Amino acid sequence: MNATPAVFDPLPASRLAAAALPYPTAVPARLARTYVEVRPAYLAPATARFTAMALRTLSAALWRRTSQPDGAEFRHPPTATVVTVSARSVRTADRLVASGPNWQARFSAAAPDEVLAHAVAALVEHAAHGSPDADPDAALEGLSEAGWSGTHHDGTLRSASPDSLAHVSWGRDEDTGQPSLRVVAGHPGGLQWDAEVSGAAIPDLLTESLLSYLASPAPARRRLGDVPADLLQDLDVVPENARSVAAVRTSAGPSPAAGSAPQGVRILTPPAADRPVRRPR
C-alpha cells in the first residue's frame, strides 16, 4: 500500500498542453500509470484497490469472514457488528454496508477508496473500544474551519464545501426520527457518491472519520489513468514527483474545486475560460 511508485518519463510539456485543450477524452498512454495527487480528495475516483485493502484490514483484526457472491461479510460477535464489502464495480448501489445494535451505515460504490478505508479502520477501532454516542459537532466545526458554509434549520445542520460539490446534513431522519448523517459529493450532472450513517447508537468514530476526511486538505493519490476525463473540470491534478512537475508546468489557473487547498502545478486541467462557473463568489 505504501510502496514508492516507479518513476515514469512524462510527455513533453508541449504535447501535454495540447492534450489539455480543453481536456482530453483519454489520458495519453505514457501518462496513464503516472501517480498524481488529486484535490479535493472527496472527488477522487473509486478504484478496484479498496476491496483487497478492506479484506486485509478486517481479517487482520480477526473478524469472522463469510464469503459472498459479490464480496465478503465480516462479523464481530462481541459488538454484533456486521460489515459487508462488495467487490463489484461502481455500477452497483453500495460498496460498503455496516450495521450494529441500533445503527447502520452505507457507502455507495463510487465513494473514494480513502473514505471507505477510513470507515473500515473506524469500525475496527470502534469494535475495540469505541463509543456508541456519536456527537459530530466538533468534526462539523472542522468543516467550518476548512471553508465549508453551513445553515441550521428545523433541527438539521446542512453544510456545503467551498466548491459546492459536496454536501453534509446532520439531523433527524424524517421517516424514523433517528439521528442521521448524510453525505453527497460529486458533480450533479455526473458521477456522484453518497453515504449515510443513522440510528440511535451511531459509532462516534465512524462519523468523526467521515467528516474529518471531508475537511482535510490532503490530496488523494491516484494513477492518472484512473481519473476520468470528465472529472478534470472539477479537480486539481498535481504530479507526485519533481521530475513530472518540472516537465509539465503550465499557466493554467486553479479549478473551481481547489478552494483554499494547497496549490500545486496542475496537469490536464481545462483552461480558465472553459471552466463552468458554479456560483457567484
N, C-alpha and C positions, 0 to 999 in steps of 0.2 A: 504493500500500500504506500509506503514512504520511500520507495526506491527512487534514486535520481534518474530522471528521464534521459534518454540518449539525446545528443545534440544533433539537429538536422540542419543542413545548409539551407537558408531561406532563399526565396526568389529575390532577384534584384529589385530594388525599390521601384524602378520604372515599370516593370511588369506587374508588381504588386499594386501600384497605384492605378494602373489600367484596369486590373481586375476589380478594383473597389469603386468603379464608377458605373451606376450609383452604388450597387452592391451586387455581388455575383449570385448566380443560381447554384453554383457549386464551388467548393473550395479547390484551388489549384492542388494537383496531386502531390507536389513536393512539399506543400504546407500542411496537408491533412493530418499528419502524425506529429506536428509540432505542438508542444504543450504551451498553453496560453492561460493567462489569468482573466477571469470574466467577472465584470461588475455591472450591475448589482448581482450578488450571488444568488438572490432568490429568483432570478430569471434564468439561471444556468439550466441547460437541458439535462434531462434524466439520461442515464446511460445504463447499460446492462451490468455494470460492475457492482451495483449496490447489493444485489441478491447474494452473491458469494460472500461479501463482507458481513451481511446480516447473519447468514448461516454460521459463519465463523464466530461472531460475537456471542450469539445465543448458545452455541454449542460449547464454547469455552466457559460460559457461565453455568454450565451443567443443567440447562433447561432440557426437559424431556421433549424429544423430537418425534413427530409423526409425519411421514411423507404424505403429500397431497398430489393430485394430478397436475396442479399448476404451481407447485412450490412446496412449502413445508409449514407445519404447525408446531409451535413450541409452547409448552406448558410449564408454569412454575407453581407446583401444588401448594406450597406454604402460603402463597398470597392469592391463589386461584386466578392467576393472570394467564391469559392466552394470547399469543401473538401469531398471526398468520402472515407469512412473507410470500408474495406472489412472484413467480418467475416469468410472468407474461410480459408482453410488450406494452408500450404506452397506450395501446388501444383499449386496454381493459379499464374497468372503473377504478379499482383500488390496488395499490401496490403493497400497502402495509395496513393491517387491521389488528387492533388490540382491544382487549377488554379485561375487566376485573370486577370485583364486587361494587356495584353502583357507579360504574363509569365505563365508557367506551371511546375509542378513537379510530379514526380512519384517515389515510393519506392517499390521495389519488395517484395514479400511475405516473403522471408527468411531474410529480414533485422531484426537486433536485436531490441527487444522491446524498448530499450533505444534510439536508433536512431529515431524511429518513435515517441516516446514520446517527444523528443527534437524538432522534426519537428512540431508536433501539438502545443506545447507550443509557438514555434516561430511564427507560423501562427496566433495564438490568440493575441500575443503581437504585431505583425505587423499590424493586423487589428485595434488595438487601437491607435498606434502612430508610426508605422514603416516607413522606407524609401524604396522607390522602386528602389533605385540605388545601387545594390549590387557591392561591390568592395572588394573581399575576400583576397586582398593582405596581410592584417595583419593576418588573420586566416591562410593563407598559410604559412606565416612566422612561425606561431606556429607549423606547421607540421615540418618545418626545425629544430626548436629547440627541437622537440621530436625525432629527429634522422632520419626523412624521407629524402630521397635523391630526387633531382629534376633536370629536364632538361628543357630548353626552346628552342623551335624550331618552326619556321614559325608562331609565334604569339600564340602558345599553350604551356602552362606550364603543365608538367607531373611530378607527384611525386609518389614515392613508399615507403611503410612502411619498417622498418628495416628487417622484415621477408619476404618481397616481396609478401605478401599475401593480400595487399590492395593497390589500385592504384587510384589516383585522376588526373583528367585532367581539365584544365580551359582554355577556348579559344572560338573561333567562331565555331558554328556548320557548318559542310561542306555543308549541304543542305539549311539551312535557313539563314546562315550568322549571326545569333543572338548569343549573349553570352551564353555559356553552361558550367555548372559544372557537371562532371560525376564522379561517384564513383563505383568501383567494388571491392568486398572483398570476400575472401574465397579461398579454395584450388582449383586449376584449374581442378583437377580430381574428385572433389566432389561438395558439395552444395555451391553455391555462392549466394551473394545478390548484387544488384546494385541499384543505384539511379541516377536520373538526374533532374537538375533544369535548365531551359532555358527560354530565352525570353529577350525582350528589357527592361523590368522593373522588374527584379528579386528582390524579397524582400531581403534586406540585412540581416535581422535577420535569415532568413532561411539558407542562405549559411554559415553564421557565426556559427549557431548551429550545422550544419552538420560537418564542418571542426574542430570545437572545440572538438566535441565528438571524432573524429578520433585521435586527438592529445593528448587527455587526457590519463594519465596512470591509471586512476581509473578503478577498475575492475567492471565487471557486476556480478550481484547476481542471481544465479540460484539454483534450486534443482538439485542434481547430476543426478537424473533420467531424467532430461530434456536435458542432454548433450549427444549427440550421440557418441558411442564408436569410430567411425571413425574420430571424430574431435580431439580426445585426443592427437594425434601426433603433433598437432599444437597449443596446449593450455597449460597454466599452470593453474591447478585447485587446489585452496587452501581452506582448511577447514575454515569455517567462525568463529567457536567458539574455544576457547582454549582447551576444552576437546578433540575435534577431532584432533587438532594439536598435542597434546601430544600422542595420540593413534596411529596416522598414520605416524609419522615421518619416512622418508625413506632416502636413499642415492642417489636417482635419481637426476641427474642434470637438469638444465633448458631446456625447449624445445626450438627449433629454434625460435618460435614465441615470446619468452619472451622479447627479445631485451634488452632495458635498463629499462624496467618496474621494479618497486619494487619487490623484490623476496620474496617468502614465501615457506612453505613446500608444496610440490606437492603430490597429491594422484592420483592413476590410470593414471600415466604418463609413457609412454614406456621408457625403459632403453636407455641410450645414444647410445649404439651400434646398436639399432634397429631403430633409427630415421633417416629418409632420409635426405640427405644433399641437401638443396635448391640451394645454390650457394656458391662459394668461398668467404670467408670474406677478 
